[in-house]
Amino acid sequence: MQLLNSGNLDSIDRPSVVTIGTFDGLHIGHMSLINRARQIATDQGLASVAVTFNPHPAAVLRPEHAPLLINSFEERIELLSKSGVDYCYVVDFDKAAASEEALEFVEKTLIDRLMAKVVVVGVDFRFGKDRKGSLELLQEAGGEYGFVVEGDPLVKIEGDQLAEICETIQDNSGCSSLVSSSTVIRKLVSRGRVDLAKELLKREFFITGLVESGDGRGGSELGYPTANVSYGSDRALPMDGIYAGSVEVDNVSYRSAISVGTRPTYYPGGGTRLIEAFILDFSGDLYNKGVKVNFSSFIRDQIAFESSQELIEQIEKDVKVVVESITLGS
């Protein structure tokens, strides 16, 4: 995948099929659009392009209500690079970009920069200043500028998980037509249901970050040294608790017991919210090293223990759950 940016003059080498979205999480709904664009591009000998925005438009337009991100921008680009598209075109989203009229976006981006012959979007697609651009407007513009617009239906959540997802996100109205969305995934993650989020992501929810120094209690006092993994303040996190999962170090995965929370045993008044991972079968210095933390399933709530010994005994149980539930490579 070749990365293009609205701030430079790099361009694609041939006419294209374009799909557009923020693509936070790159869930099954997003991948449906991308796969459709790729299919059309292959059939017609065109380039496939995913247009995305950085930062998230809501962070510019209504920062006080901007959603927490399922993925960082860097993670999103990495996921897009694995999606099979030929190009990713990043719109540097600022006040100027937000004030761009819908037809101006069509002319400058779709026609001049991307040579669009086909545009694939969801039926609810909105774009341009004040979100006045719609699928219908885009189709009208296509007739004028010579490109075809395909409005694809949203991907419904179906099967055995539908009722459980609806119950988890407390959406009892209209669950029969619940669609895959970043909003649904954020709700699942915030309630600790990373297992259900996986059904919509088709991969485990993950956080990448640097291993930072901690207070050292895990190794010196408890006998379970943990990696304290940094994360951005704009990231969606699972609710506080203990999770089974894995940590990738230098592209090697290790089963891990992962804690999200404030360590109430030692900081009953509320400490800093941390992601800490006890990595099984690993030894070595991880400080300042980048790792990827994959969350597979919720084990238990985070609670305060009366003593370090009680905490140690519980950690032993948690590790046993990880060993029994996590099979790497499955």
C-alpha positions as protocol buffer text, in pm:
chain_id: "A"
residue {
  index: 1
  type: MET
  ca { x: 0 y: 0 z: 0 }
}
residue {
  index: 2
  type: GLN
  ca { x: 122 y: 348 z: -88 }
}
residue {
  index: 3
  type: LEU
  ca { x: 44 y: 624 z: 159 }
}
residue {
  index: 4
  type: LEU
  ca { x: -65 y: 959 z: 16 }
}
residue {
  index: 5
  type: ASN
  ca { x: -134 y: 1278 z: 205 }
}
residue {
  index: 6
  type: SER
  ca { x: -349 y: 1581 z: 128 }
}
residue {
  index: 7
  type: GLY
  ca { x: -60 y: 1803 z: 234 }
}
residue {
  index: 8
  type: ASN
  ca { x: 171 y: 1697 z: -49 }
}
residue {
  index: 9
  type: LEU
  ca { x: 150 y: 1660 z: -425 }
}
residue {
  index: 10
  type: ASP
  ca { x: 198 y: 1284 z: -452 }
}
residue {
  index: 11
  type: SER
  ca { x: -61 y: 1127 z: -676 }
}
residue {
  index: 12
  type: ILE
  ca { x: -182 y: 789 z: -792 }
}
residue {
  index: 13
  type: ASP
  ca { x: -66 y: 640 z: -1121 }
}
residue {
  index: 14
  type: ARG
  ca { x: -402 y: 543 z: -1274 }
}
residue {
  index: 15
  type: PRO
  ca { x: -779 y: 595 z: -1236 }
}
residue {
  index: 16
  type: SER
  ca { x: -926 y: 450 z: -922 }
}
residue {
  index: 17
  type: VAL
  ca { x: -1207 y: 304 z: -717 }
}
residue {
  index: 18
  type: VAL
  ca { x: -1240 y: 506 z: -398 }
}
residue {
  index: 19
  type: THR
  ca { x: -1401 y: 426 z: -63 }
}
residue {
  index: 20
  type: ILE
  ca { x: -1418 y: 685 z: 212 }
}
residue {
  index: 21
  type: GLY
  ca { x: -1438 y: 674 z: 592 }
}
residue {
  index: 22
  type: THR
  ca { x: -1266 y: 743 z: 919 }
}
residue {
  index: 23
  type: PHE
  ca { x: -1224 y: 365 z: 950 }
}
residue {
  index: 24
  type: ASP
  ca { x: -1166 y: 366 z: 1325 }
}
residue {
  index: 25
  type: GLY
  ca { x: -1138 y: 0 z: 1419 }
}
residue {
  index: 26
  type: LEU
  ca { x: -1158 y: -124 z: 1060 }
}
residue {
  index: 27
  type: HIS
  ca { x: -1446 y: -354 z: 1155 }
}
residue {
  index: 28
  type: ILE
  ca { x: -1652 y: -584 z: 933 }
}
residue {
  index: 29
  type: GLY
  ca { x: -1861 y: -294 z: 803 }
}
residue {
  index: 30
  type: HIS
  ca { x: -1551 y: -105 z: 694 }
}
residue {
  index: 31
  type: MET
  ca { x: -1397 y: -415 z: 541 }
}
residue {
  index: 32
  type: SER
  ca { x: -1714 y: -478 z: 340 }
}
residue {
  index: 33
  type: LEU
  ca { x: -1665 y: -142 z: 167 }
}
residue {
  index: 34
  type: ILE
  ca { x: -1293 y: -194 z: 117 }
}
residue {
  index: 35
  type: ASN
  ca { x: -1337 y: -544 z: -21 }
}
residue {
  index: 36
  type: ARG
  ca { x: -1606 y: -422 z: -259 }
}
residue {
  index: 37
  type: ALA
  ca { x: -1380 y: -141 z: -381 }
}
residue {
  index: 38
  type: ARG
  ca { x: -1096 y: -388 z: -432 }
}
residue {
  index: 39
  type: GLN
  ca { x: -1320 y: -626 z: -624 }
}
residue {
  index: 40
  type: ILE
  ca { x: -1436 y: -353 z: -862 }
}
residue {
  index: 41
  type: ALA
  ca { x: -1078 y: -229 z: -904 }
}
residue {
  index: 42
  type: THR
  ca { x: -960 y: -577 z: -996 }
}
residue {
  index: 43
  type: ASP
  ca { x: -1247 y: -633 z: -1238 }
}
residue {
  index: 44
  type: GLN
  ca { x: -1193 y: -299 z: -1416 }
}
residue {
  index: 45
  type: GLY
  ca { x: -814 y: -270 z: -1396 }
}
residue {
  index: 46
  type: LEU
  ca { x: -826 y: 32 z: -1164 }
}
residue {
  index: 47
  type: ALA
  ca { x: -639 y: 127 z: -849 }
}
residue {
  index: 48
  type: SER
  ca { x: -816 y: 84 z: -513 }
}
residue {
  index: 49
  type: VAL
  ca { x: -801 y: 378 z: -271 }
}
residue {
  index: 50
  type: ALA
  ca { x: -916 y: 413 z: 90 }
}
residue {
  index: 51
  type: VAL
  ca { x: -963 y: 776 z: 194 }
}
residue {
  index: 52
  type: THR
  ca { x: -938 y: 840 z: 567 }
}
residue {
  index: 53
  type: PHE
  ca { x: -907 y: 1140 z: 799 }
}
residue {
  index: 54
  type: ASN
  ca { x: -657 y: 1243 z: 1064 }
}
residue {
  index: 55
  type: PRO
  ca { x: -740 y: 1341 z: 1327 }
}
residue {
  index: 56
  type: HIS
  ca { x: -1090 y: 1203 z: 1372 }
}
residue {
  index: 57
  type: PRO
  ca { x: -1323 y: 1475 z: 1236 }
}
residue {
  index: 58
  type: ALA
  ca { x: -1512 y: 1491 z: 1567 }
}
residue {
  index: 59
  type: ALA
  ca { x: -1190 y: 1588 z: 1745 }
}
residue {
  index: 60
  type: VAL
  ca { x: -1187 y: 1905 z: 1533 }
}
residue {
  index: 61
  type: LEU
  ca { x: -1559 y: 1979 z: 1503 }
}
residue {
  index: 62
  type: ARG
  ca { x: -1675 y: 1892 z: 1854 }
}
residue {
  index: 63
  type: PRO
  ca { x: -1371 y: 1799 z: 2065 }
}
residue {
  index: 64
  type: GLU
  ca { x: -1570 y: 1785 z: 2388 }
}
residue {
  index: 65
  type: HIS
  ca { x: -1778 y: 1503 z: 2238 }
}
residue {
  index: 66
  type: ALA
  ca { x: -1513 y: 1329 z: 2030 }
}
residue {
  index: 67
  type: PRO
  ca { x: -1525 y: 950 z: 2070 }
}
residue {
  index: 68
  type: LEU
  ca { x: -1239 y: 757 z: 2222 }
}
residue {
  index: 69
  type: LEU
  ca { x: -1049 y: 578 z: 1948 }
}
residue {
  index: 70
  type: ILE
  ca { x: -1048 y: 204 z: 1892 }
}
residue {
  index: 71
  type: ASN
  ca { x: -714 y: 243 z: 1715 }
}
residue {
  index: 72
  type: SER
  ca { x: -446 y: 507 z: 1706 }
}
residue {
  index: 73
  type: PHE
  ca { x: -380 y: 667 z: 1367 }
}
residue {
  index: 74
  type: GLU
  ca { x: -62 y: 460 z: 1329 }
}
residue {
  index: 75
  type: GLU
  ca { x: -252 y: 139 z: 1407 }
}
residue {
  index: 76
  type: ARG
  ca { x: -524 y: 235 z: 1158 }
}
residue {
  index: 77
  type: ILE
  ca { x: -269 y: 284 z: 881 }
}
residue {
  index: 78
  type: GLU
  ca { x: -112 y: -51 z: 964 }
}
residue {
  index: 79
  type: LEU
  ca { x: -451 y: -223 z: 945 }
}
residue {
  index: 80
  type: LEU
  ca { x: -532 y: -51 z: 617 }
}
residue {
  index: 81
  type: SER
  ca { x: -197 y: -163 z: 478 }
}
residue {
  index: 82
  type: LYS
  ca { x: -304 y: -522 z: 547 }
}
residue {
  index: 83
  type: SER
  ca { x: -648 y: -474 z: 390 }
}
residue {
  index: 84
  type: GLY
  ca { x: -520 y: -508 z: 35 }
}
residue {
  index: 85
  type: VAL
  ca { x: -590 y: -156 z: -94 }
}
residue {
  index: 86
  type: ASP
  ca { x: -336 y: -7 z: -332 }
}
residue {
  index: 87
  type: TYR
  ca { x: -342 y: 341 z: -179 }
}
residue {
  index: 88
  type: CYS
  ca { x: -442 y: 510 z: 143 }
}
residue {
  index: 89
  type: TYR
  ca { x: -515 y: 882 z: 100 }
}
residue {
  index: 90
  type: VAL
  ca { x: -503 y: 1070 z: 431 }
}
residue {
  index: 91
  type: VAL
  ca { x: -697 y: 1394 z: 457 }
}
residue {
  index: 92
  type: ASP
  ca { x: -530 y: 1621 z: 713 }
}
residue {
  index: 93
  type: PHE
  ca { x: -849 y: 1725 z: 886 }
}
residue {
  index: 94
  type: ASP
  ca { x: -847 y: 2075 z: 1031 }
}
residue {
  index: 95
  type: LYS
  ca { x: -1080 y: 2377 z: 1036 }
}
residue {
  index: 96
  type: ALA
  ca { x: -1003 y: 2446 z: 669 }
}
residue {
  index: 97
  type: ALA
  ca { x: -1087 y: 2090 z: 568 }
}
residue {
  index: 98
  type: ALA
  ca { x: -1403 y: 2104 z: 780 }
}
residue {
  index: 99
  type: SER
  ca { x: -1521 y: 2414 z: 594 }
}
residue {
  index: 100
  type: GLU
  ca { x: -1476 y: 2256 z: 251 }
}
residue {
  index: 101
  type: GLU
  ca { x: -1805 y: 2226 z: 64 }
}
residue {
  index: 102
  type: ALA
  ca { x: -1911 y: 1880 z: -49 }
}
residue {
  index: 103
  type: LEU
  ca { x: -1868 y: 1955 z: -420 }
}
residue {
  index: 104
  type: GLU
  ca { x: -1529 y: 2110 z: -354 }
}
residue {
  index: 105
  type: PHE
  ca { x: -1421 y: 1779 z: -196 }
}
residue {
  index: 106
  type: VAL
  ca { x: -1548 y: 1597 z: -503 }
}
residue {
  index: 107
  type: GLU
  ca { x: -1356 y: 1821 z: -741 }
}
residue {
  index: 108
  type: LYS
  ca { x: -1027 y: 1857 z: -552 }
}
residue {
  index: 109
  type: THR
  ca { x: -995 y: 1513 z: -397 }
}
residue {
  index: 110
  type: LEU
  ca { x: -1199 y: 1261 z: -593 }
}
residue {
  index: 111
  type: ILE
  ca { x: -1141 y: 1404 z: -941 }
}
residue {
  index: 112
  type: ASP
  ca { x: -816 y: 1603 z: -937 }
}
residue {
  index: 113
  type: ARG
  ca { x: -613 y: 1394 z: -693 }
}
residue {
  index: 114
  type: LEU
  ca { x: -758 y: 1044 z: -714 }
}
residue {
  index: 115
  type: MET
  ca { x: -899 y: 1022 z: -1068 }
}
residue {
  index: 116
  type: ALA
  ca { x: -1205 y: 842 z: -931 }
}
residue {
  index: 117
  type: LYS
  ca { x: -1407 y: 631 z: -1174 }
}
residue {
  index: 118
  type: VAL
  ca { x: -1607 y: 450 z: -905 }
}
residue {
  index: 119
  type: VAL
  ca { x: -1686 y: 559 z: -547 }
}
residue {
  index: 120
  type: VAL
  ca { x: -1806 y: 301 z: -294 }
}
residue {
  index: 121
  type: VAL
  ca { x: -1965 y: 432 z: 29 }
}
residue {
  index: 122
  type: GLY
  ca { x: -2225 y: 327 z: 282 }
}
residue {
  index: 123
  type: VAL
  ca { x: -2585 y: 429 z: 227 }
}
residue {
  index: 124
  type: ASP
  ca { x: -2565 y: 665 z: 526 }
}
residue {
  index: 125
  type: PHE
  ca { x: -2253 y: 843 z: 399 }
}
residue {
  index: 126
  type: ARG
  ca { x: -2227 y: 1215 z: 479 }
}
residue {
  index: 127
  type: PHE
  ca { x: -1944 y: 1453 z: 389 }
}
residue {
  index: 128
  type: GLY
  ca { x: -1846 y: 1814 z: 336 }
}
residue {
  index: 129
  type: LYS
  ca { x: -1921 y: 2129 z: 535 }
}
residue {
  index: 130
  type: ASP
  ca { x: -2192 y: 2073 z: 796 }
}
residue {
  index: 131
  type: ARG
  ca { x: -2224 y: 1717 z: 661 }
}
residue {
  index: 132
  type: LYS
  ca { x: -2447 y: 1848 z: 383 }
}
residue {
  index: 133
  type: GLY
  ca { x: -2305 y: 1605 z: 131 }
}
residue {
  index: 134
  type: SER
  ca { x: -2507 y: 1285 z: 95 }
}
residue {
  index: 135
  type: LEU
  ca { x: -2514 y: 972 z: -117 }
}
residue {
  index: 136
  type: GLU
  ca { x: -2767 y: 1139 z: -344 }
}
residue {
  index: 137
  type: LEU
  ca { x: -2550 y: 1449 z: -389 }
}
residue {
  index: 138
  type: LEU
  ca { x: -2249 y: 1229 z: -461 }
}
residue {
  index: 139
  type: GLN
  ca { x: -2446 y: 1037 z: -723 }
}
residue {
  index: 140
  type: GLU
  ca { x: -2551 y: 1363 z: -888 }
}
residue {
  index: 141
  type: ALA
  ca { x: -2189 y: 1477 z: -893 }
}
residue {
  index: 142
  type: GLY
  ca { x: -2089 y: 1144 z: -1042 }
}
residue {
  index: 143
  type: GLY
  ca { x: -2324 y: 1202 z: -1330 }
}
residue {
  index: 144
  type: GLU
  ca { x: -2165 y: 1541 z: -1394 }
}
residue {
  index: 145
  type: TYR
  ca { x: -1801 y: 1441 z: -1351 }
}
residue {
  index: 146
  type: GLY
  ca { x: -1815 y: 1093 z: -1499 }
}
residue {
  index: 147
  type: PHE
  ca { x: -1781 y: 854 z: -1207 }
}
residue {
  index: 148
  type: VAL
  ca { x: -2016 y: 585 z: -1076 }
}
residue {
  index: 149
  type: VAL
  ca { x: -2133 y: 585 z: -713 }
}
residue {
  index: 150
  type: GLU
  ca { x: -2229 y: 266 z: -533 }
}
residue {
  index: 151
  type: GLY
  ca { x: -2412 y: 297 z: -202 }
}
residue {
  index: 152
  type: ASP
  ca { x: -2367 y: -27 z: -11 }
}
residue {
  index: 153
  type: PRO
  ca { x: -2599 y: -141 z: 270 }
}
residue {
  index: 154
  type: LEU
  ca { x: -2467 y: -136 z: 625 }
}
residue {
  index: 155
  type: VAL
  ca { x: -2349 y: -471 z: 759 }
}
residue {
  index: 156
  type: LYS
  ca { x: -2601 y: -612 z: 1004 }
}
residue {
  index: 157
  type: ILE
  ca { x: -2498 y: -801 z: 1314 }
}
residue {
  index: 158
  type: GLU
  ca { x: -2653 y: -1145 z: 1286 }
}
residue {
  index: 159
  type: GLY
  ca { x: -2625 y: -1491 z: 1433 }
}
residue {
  index: 160
  type: ASP
  ca { x: -2585 y: -1608 z: 1788 }
}
residue {
  index: 161
  type: GLN
  ca { x: -2406 y: -1293 z: 1903 }
}
residue {
  index: 162
  type: LEU
  ca { x: -2687 y: -1048 z: 1818 }
}
residue {
  index: 163
  type: ALA
  ca { x: -2893 y: -1088 z: 2134 }
}
residue {
  index: 164
  type: GLU
  ca { x: -2584 y: -1091 z: 2357 }
}
residue {
  index: 165
  type: ILE
  ca { x: -2440 y: -779 z: 2194 }
}
residue {
  index: 166
  type: CYS
  ca { x: -2774 y: -600 z: 2226 }
}
residue {
  index: 167
  type: GLU
  ca { x: -2799 y: -692 z: 2593 }
}
residue {
  index: 168
  type: THR
  ca { x: -2440 y: -585 z: 2657 }
}
residue {
  index: 169
  type: ILE
  ca { x: -2475 y: -242 z: 2500 }
}
residue {
  index: 170
  type: GLN
  ca { x: -2824 y: -210 z: 2653 }
}
residue {
  index: 171
  type: ASP
  ca { x: -2989 y: -145 z: 2322 }
}
residue {
  index: 172
  type: ASN
  ca { x: -3326 y: -314 z: 2352 }
}
residue {
  index: 173
  type: SER
  ca { x: -3491 y: -118 z: 2074 }
}
residue {
  index: 174
  type: GLY
  ca { x: -3431 y: -209 z: 1713 }
}
residue {
  index: 175
  type: CYS
  ca { x: -3183 y: -486 z: 1789 }
}
residue {
  index: 176
  type: SER
  ca { x: -3314 y: -683 z: 1494 }
}
residue {
  index: 177
  type: SER
  ca { x: -3147 y: -425 z: 1269 }
}
residue {
  index: 178
  type: LEU
  ca { x: -2833 y: -354 z: 1471 }
}
residue {
  index: 179
  type: VAL
  ca { x: -2539 y: -285 z: 1240 }
}
residue {
  index: 180
  type: SER
  ca { x: -2165 y: -317 z: 1289 }
}
residue {
  index: 181
  type: SER
  ca { x: -2022 y: 21 z: 1388 }
}
residue {
  index: 182
  type: SER
  ca { x: -1733 y: 174 z: 1576 }
}
residue {
  index: 183
  type: THR
  ca { x: -1984 y: 300 z: 1833 }
}
residue {
  index: 184
  type: VAL
  ca { x: -2105 y: -53 z: 1911 }
}
residue {
  index: 185
  type: ILE
  ca { x: -1748 y: -177 z: 1942 }
}
residue {
  index: 186
  type: ARG
  ca { x: -1655 y: 105 z: 2180 }
}
residue {
  index: 187
  type: LYS
  ca { x: -1951 y: 14 z: 2401 }
}
residue {
  index: 188
  type: LEU
  ca { x: -1855 y: -354 z: 2403 }
}
residue {
  index: 189
  type: VAL
  ca { x: -1494 y: -274 z: 2492 }
}
residue {
  index: 190
  type: SER
  ca { x: -1595 y: -29 z: 2765 }
}
residue {
  index: 191
  type: ARG
  ca { x: -1805 y: -304 z: 2924 }
}
residue {
  index: 192
  type: GLY
  ca { x: -1520 y: -554 z: 2911 }
}
residue {
  index: 193
  type: ARG
  ca { x: -1673 y: -768 z: 2636 }
}
residue {
  index: 194
  type: VAL
  ca { x: -1362 y: -784 z: 2424 }
}
residue {
  index: 195
  type: ASP
  ca { x: -1473 y: -1131 z: 2314 }
}
residue {
  index: 196
  type: LEU
  ca { x: -1784 y: -985 z: 2149 }
}
residue {
  index: 197
  type: ALA
  ca { x: -1586 y: -696 z: 2002 }
}
residue {
  index: 198
  type: LYS
  ca { x: -1370 y: -958 z: 1832 }
}
residue {
  index: 199
  type: GLU
  ca { x: -1677 y: -1081 z: 1641 }
}
residue {
  index: 200
  type: LEU
  ca { x: -1710 y: -740 z: 1475 }
}
residue {
  index: 201
  type: LEU
  ca { x: -1338 y: -667 z: 1437 }
}
residue {
  index: 202
  type: LYS
  ca { x: -1246 y: -1018 z: 1319 }
}
residue {
  index: 203
  type: ARG
  ca { x: -937 y: -983 z: 1534 }
}
residue {
  index: 204
  type: GLU
  ca { x: -869 y: -914 z: 1898 }
}
residue {
  index: 205
  type: PHE
  ca { x: -899 y: -564 z: 2036 }
}
residue {
  index: 206
  type: PHE
  ca { x: -544 y: -442 z: 2096 }
}
residue {
  index: 207
  type: ILE
  ca { x: -333 y: -156 z: 2229 }
}
residue {
  index: 208
  type: THR
  ca { x: 20 y: -86 z: 2109 }
}
residue {
  index: 209
  type: GLY
  ca { x: 254 y: 116 z: 2326 }
}
residue {
  index: 210
  type: LEU
  ca { x: 592 y: 147 z: 2488 }
}
residue {
  index: 211
  type: VAL
  ca { x: 679 y: -40 z: 2804 }
}
residue {
  index: 212
  type: GLU
  ca { x: 739 y: 215 z: 3078 }
}
residue {
  index: 213
  type: SER
  ca { x: 893 y: 182 z: 3421 }
}
residue {
  index: 214
  type: GLY
  ca { x: 651 y: 112 z: 3708 }
}
residue {
  index: 215
  type: ASP
  ca { x: 679 y: 89 z: 4085 }
}
residue {
  index: 216
  type: GLY
  ca { x: 842 y: -256 z: 4066 }
}
residue {
  index: 217
  type: ARG
  ca { x: 596 y: -424 z: 4301 }
}
residue {
  index: 218
  type: GLY
  ca { x: 501 y: -695 z: 4052 }
}
residue {
  index: 219
  type: GLY
  ca { x: 845 y: -848 z: 4042 }
}
residue {
  index: 220
  type: SER
  ca { x: 1002 y: -765 z: 4377 }
}
residue {
  index: 221
  type: GLU
  ca { x: 699 y: -807 z: 4603 }
}
residue {
  index: 222
  type: LEU
  ca { x: 461 y: -1038 z: 4420 }
}
residue {
  index: 223
  type: GLY
  ca { x: 692 y: -1248 z: 4205 }
}
residue {
  index: 224
  type: TYR
  ca { x: 495 y: -1156 z: 3892 }
}
residue {
  index: 225
  type: PRO
  ca { x: 683 y: -884 z: 3702 }
}
residue {
  index: 226
  type: THR
  ca { x: 456 y: -687 z: 3473 }
}
residue {
  index: 227
  type: ALA
  ca { x: 506 y: -470 z: 3166 }
}
residue {
  index: 228
  type: ASN
  ca { x: 347 y: -128 z: 3214 }
}
residue {
  index: 229
  type: VAL
  ca { x: 228 y: -34 z: 2864 }
}
residue {
  index: 230
  type: SER
  ca { x: 168 y: 329 z: 2766 }
}
residue {
  index: 231
  type: TYR
  ca { x: -144 y: 439 z: 2578 }
}
residue {
  index: 232
  type: GLY
  ca { x: -285 y: 761 z: 2438 }
}
residue {
  index: 233
  type: SER
  ca { x: -535 y: 964 z: 2639 }
}
residue {
  index: 234
  type: ASP
  ca { x: -774 y: 947 z: 2341 }
}
residue {
  index: 235
  type: ARG
  ca { x: -787 y: 566 z: 2337 }
}
residue {
  index: 236
  type: ALA
  ca { x: -1084 y: 346 z: 2421 }
}
residue {
  index: 237
  type: LEU
  ca { x: -988 y: 101 z: 2696 }
}
residue {
  index: 238
  type: PRO
  ca { x: -1159 y: -207 z: 2833 }
}
residue {
  index: 239
  type: MET
  ca { x: -1326 y: -150 z: 3167 }
}
residue {
  index: 240
  type: ASP
  ca { x: -1111 y: -205 z: 3474 }
}
residue {
  index: 241
  type: GLY
  ca { x: -1044 y: -572 z: 3533 }
}
residue {
  index: 242
  type: ILE
  ca { x: -822 y: -868 z: 3458 }
}
residue {
  index: 243
  type: TYR
  ca { x: -810 y: -1014 z: 3108 }
}
residue {
  index: 244
  type: ALA
  ca { x: -668 y: -1317 z: 2933 }
}
residue {
  index: 245
  type: GLY
  ca { x: -477 y: -1230 z: 2622 }
}
residue {
  index: 246
  type: SER
  ca { x: -134 y: -1210 z: 2468 }
}
residue {
  index: 247
  type: VAL
  ca { x: 151 y: -965 z: 2421 }
}
residue {
  index: 248
  type: GLU
  ca { x: 351 y: -946 z: 2100 }
}
residue {
  index: 249
  type: VAL
  ca { x: 721 y: -871 z: 2143 }
}
residue {
  index: 250
  type: ASP
  ca { x: 931 y: -851 z: 1828 }
}
residue {
  index: 251
  type: ASN
  ca { x: 651 y: -1027 z: 1637 }
}
residue {
  index: 252
  type: VAL
  ca { x: 643 y: -1317 z: 1883 }
}
residue {
  index: 253
  type: SER
  ca { x: 324 y: -1370 z: 2086 }
}
residue {
  index: 254
  type: TYR
  ca { x: 325 y: -1470 z: 2452 }
}
residue {
  index: 255
  type: ARG
  ca { x: 24 y: -1562 z: 2662 }
}
residue {
  index: 256
  type: SER
  ca { x: -44 y: -1291 z: 2917 }
}
residue {
  index: 257
  type: ALA
  ca { x: -259 y: -1196 z: 3213 }
}
residue {
  index: 258
  type: ILE
  ca { x: -350 y: -831 z: 3158 }
}
residue {
  index: 259
  type: SER
  ca { x: -464 y: -583 z: 3421 }
}
residue {
  index: 260
  type: VAL
  ca { x: -648 y: -262 z: 3339 }
}
residue {
  index: 261
  type: GLY
  ca { x: -707 y: -31 z: 3633 }
}
residue {
  index: 262
  type: THR
  ca { x: -578 y: 168 z: 3926 }
}
residue {
  index: 263
  type: ARG
  ca { x: -435 y: -111 z: 4150 }
}
residue {
  index: 264
  type: PRO
  ca { x: -680 y: -60 z: 4440 }
}
residue {
  index: 265
  type: THR
  ca { x: -489 y: -294 z: 4672 }
}
residue {
  index: 266
  type: TYR
  ca { x: -206 y: -41 z: 4687 }
}
residue {
  index: 267
  type: TYR
  ca { x: -386 y: 279 z: 4589 }
}
residue {
  index: 268
  type: PRO
  ca { x: -729 y: 260 z: 4755 }
}
residue {
  index: 269
  type: GLY
  ca { x: -788 y: 628 z: 4689 }
}
residue {
  index: 270
  type: GLY
  ca { x: -744 y: 578 z: 4316 }
}
residue {
  index: 271
  type: GLY
  ca { x: -412 y: 565 z: 4135 }
}
residue {
  index: 272
  type: THR
  ca { x: -316 y: 618 z: 3773 }
}
residue {
  index: 273
  type: ARG
  ca { x: -508 y: 397 z: 3533 }
}
residue {
  index: 274
  type: LEU
  ca { x: -259 y: 150 z: 3390 }
}
residue {
  index: 275
  type: ILE
  ca { x: -236 y: -136 z: 3145 }
}
residue {
  index: 276
  type: GLU
  ca { x: -6 y: -397 z: 3300 }
}
residue {
  index: 277
  type: ALA
  ca { x: 70 y: -736 z: 3152 }
}
residue {
  index: 278
  type: PHE
  ca { x: 230 y: -1038 z: 3316 }
}
residue {
  index: 279
  type: ILE
  ca { x: 384 y: -1212 z: 3016 }
}
residue {
  index: 280
  type: LEU
  ca { x: 411 y: -1588 z: 3053 }
}
residue {
  index: 281
  type: ASP
  ca { x: 724 y: -1771 z: 2943 }
}
residue {
  index: 282
  type: PHE
  ca { x: 915 y: -1451 z: 2873 }
}
residue {
  index: 283
  type: SER
  ca { x: 1229 y: -1311 z: 3028 }
}
residue {
  index: 284
  type: GLY
  ca { x: 1419 y: -1005 z: 2923 }
}
residue {
  index: 285
  type: ASP
  ca { x: 1428 y: -629 z: 2946 }
}
residue {
  index: 286
  type: LEU
  ca { x: 1128 y: -463 z: 2782 }
}
residue {
  index: 287
  type: TYR
  ca { x: 1171 y: -105 z: 2901 }
}
residue {
  index: 288
  type: ASN
  ca { x: 1115 y: 150 z: 2622 }
}
residue {
  index: 289
  type: LYS
  ca { x: 1030 y: -132 z: 2383 }
}
residue {
  index: 290
  type: GLY
  ca { x: 716 y: -125 z: 2169 }
}
residue {
  index: 291
  type: VAL
  ca { x: 470 y: -409 z: 2232 }
}
residue {
  index: 292
  type: LYS
  ca { x: 119 y: -501 z: 2124 }
}
residue {
  index: 293
  type: VAL
  ca { x: -132 y: -607 z: 2390 }
}
residue {
  index: 294
  type: ASN
  ca { x: -417 y: -827 z: 2262 }
}
residue {
  index: 295
  type: PHE
  ca { x: -727 y: -868 z: 2480 }
}
residue {
  index: 296
  type: SER
  ca { x: -902 y: -1204 z: 2440 }
}
residue {
  index: 297
  type: SER
  ca { x: -1150 y: -1237 z: 2726 }
}
residue {
  index: 298
  type: PHE
  ca { x: -1251 y: -1088 z: 3059 }
}
residue {
  index: 299
  type: ILE
  ca { x: -1148 y: -1291 z: 3365 }
}
residue {
  index: 300
  type: ARG
  ca { x: -1267 y: -1092 z: 3665 }
}
residue {
  index: 301
  type: ASP
  ca { x: -1328 y: -749 z: 3813 }
}
residue {
  index: 302
  type: GLN
  ca { x: -1044 y: -556 z: 3970 }
}
residue {
  index: 303
  type: ILE
  ca { x: -1078 y: -563 z: 4347 }
}
residue {
  index: 304
  type: ALA
  ca { x: -877 y: -457 z: 4653 }
}
residue {
  index: 305
  type: PHE
  ca { x: -719 y: -740 z: 4851 }
}
residue {
  index: 306
  type: GLU
  ca { x: -649 y: -740 z: 5224 }
}
residue {
  index: 307
  type: SER
  ca { x: -288 y: -844 z: 5177 }
}
residue {
  index: 308
  type: SER
  ca { x: -21 y: -905 z: 4917 }
}
residue {
  index: 309
  type: GLN
  ca { x: -49 y: -1278 z: 4985 }
}
residue {
  index: 310
  type: GLU
  ca { x: -417 y: -1277 z: 4890 }
}
residue {
  index: 311
  type: LEU
  ca { x: -329 y: -1091 z: 4571 }
}
residue {
  index: 312
  type: ILE
  ca { x: -55 y: -1343 z: 4489 }
}
residue {
  index: 313
  type: GLU
  ca { x: -297 y: -1632 z: 4534 }
}
residue {
  index: 314
  type: GLN
  ca { x: -549 y: -1464 z: 4301 }
}
residue {
  index: 315
  type: ILE
  ca { x: -282 y: -1392 z: 4041 }
}
residue {
  index: 316
  type: GLU
  ca { x: -194 y: -1762 z: 4042 }
}
residue {
  index: 317
  type: LYS
  ca { x: -559 y: -1838 z: 3963 }
}
residue {
  index: 318
  type: ASP
  ca { x: -566 y: -1575 z: 3692 }
}
residue {
  index: 319
  type: VAL
  ca { x: -256 y: -1718 z: 3528 }
}
residue {
  index: 320
  type: LYS
  ca { x: -413 y: -2064 z: 3533 }
}
residue {
  index: 321
  type: VAL
  ca { x: -714 y: -1926 z: 3346 }
}
residue {
  index: 322
  type: VAL
  ca { x: -482 y: -1773 z: 3086 }
}
residue {
  index: 323
  type: VAL
  ca { x: -297 y: -2101 z: 3038 }
}
residue {
  index: 324
  type: GLU
  ca { x: -622 y: -2292 z: 2997 }
}
residue {
  index: 325
  type: SER
  ca { x: -798 y: -2042 z: 2769 }
}
residue {
  index: 326
  type: ILE
  ca { x: -529 y: -1899 z: 2540 }
}
residue {
  index: 327
  type: THR
  ca { x: -389 y: -2110 z: 2259 }
}
residue {
  index: 328
  type: LEU
  ca { x: -149 y: -1908 z: 2048 }
}
residue {
  index: 329
  type: GLY
  ca { x: -190 y: -1939 z: 1677 }
}
residue {
  index: 330
  type: SER
  ca { x: -555 y: -2040 z: 1700 }
}
